[in-house]
């Protein structure tokens, strides 16, 4: 799993956060969670980003199927 940060050049749209399932408005930049091939899993909202990398990592591990 990897993070991708992109400039959001589109009009402001709403997305659902990958970690908390809340709707949020995309701003000038967006944080996207991707697989190793660069395929997007989804966006992370600013409130979840603000929780910090350790918290975010734990939340994302819960979403990943365990082998």
Buried (B, 14 or more C-beta within 10 A) or exposed (E): EEEEEEEBEEEEEEBEBBBBEEEBEBEEEBBBBBEEEEEEBBBBBBEBBEBEEEEBEEBBEEEEEEE
